[in-house]
Amino acid sequence: FYRDVLGLAVYREFGPPDHPGVVFFLGNGLLEVSGLGDEPPRGIALWVQVRDAAAEVERLRAAGTTVLRGPRTEPWGLVEGWVADPDGVRIVLVEVPADHPLRRDQR
């Protein structure tokens, strides 16, 4: 899901071939996804900054991803849309609008 649907690039893989762990590039950091569990994770959310939250939510919806909440502007000025990975982990797609004080476009 994280590679094929969300579109994150793989940094490295490790562990046994039938249950590998994967480390993904995530901006200036890395995201490690590993392990197995019998129950869905609780209380976990992953925040990913995107350029266009509405476009990403629609792209992920078309790919079969569960959309928990469509994008909307929060009181603090950021646009957020919520989706879930196949295990139920909430992924918050965050867009920083061009006029937001946090905006520092590095392009």
N, C-alpha and C positions, 0 to 999 in steps of 0.2 A: 504494500500500500504506500509506504513512505517514498519508495523509489518510483514505482510505476504509476501511481495516481497523483500523489502530492507533488511529485517531480523533484525530490531532493537528490542530489548527487552523492554517490557512495564514496566515502573516504577509505574504508577498509571493511573486510569481513573477517570473522574469527569464530572459533568453536567448531563443533562437529557439523559435517555437511547436511545432516538431516534437520538440525535445529541451530543454524548459525546465528551469531549476533552480528549486527551491522552497525557501523558508525557512519553517519551522514554529515556532510557539510551543512551548516545552518548559519548563514551570514558569517560573522566573525568567530563563530564557535562551532562546536560539533554536537550532534545528537546521537547517543548510543541507544539502540533498541535491542534488548536481549532478554532471554529467559522465557519460561512458560508458566502459566498459572491455570488453576482450575476455575477461578472466579474472575469476573471482570474487575478491572482496577477501579478504585473509588477515590474521589477527591483529587484526581490528577487532571490538569489542563496544560496544554502546550500552546504557547502564544507565538505566532509566526507573523512577522511584518510582511505585507505584500503591497504592491503598487496600486492595485485596484481590487478592493474587497468584493465588490459586486461581480466583477468578471470572474474572479477566482471561485466564488461560491457557485456561480452558474456552470463553470467548467467542471467543478467537482461534482455537482448535481448530475450533469450529463454523463459523468463517468460512473454513476451509481453510488456515490458517497451520500451518507445520511446527513442532511442539512438540519441542524437543530434550531437555527434561527437565522433568518435572512439578515443582510447587512443593514445597519442603521447607525446614525450618528449618536454617540453617547454624550451625556452632559459635559464631559471633559474634552469634547471636540474630536475624538478619534472615531473612525468608522470601524465597526466590528461586525463580523459575521461568524457564526459558530457552526462547525461541522464535527462529525465523529469519525474516528478511525474504526476499523472492523471490530476492535475489542471494546469499543465504547468510550475511548479516551476523547475528551472534548479538545478540539483544536480551534483556537480563536484566531481568526484571520484579521489582522489589524492593518488598517490603512491610515497613514498620517497625511491629512489633507495639505495641499500646497500652502495654505495660509496659516497652518497651525504653528505655534511657537517652537514645537519640537523639531520641525522640519529642517533638515540640513541635507540637501540633495548633493550627493558626492559624484554625480555623473559628470 
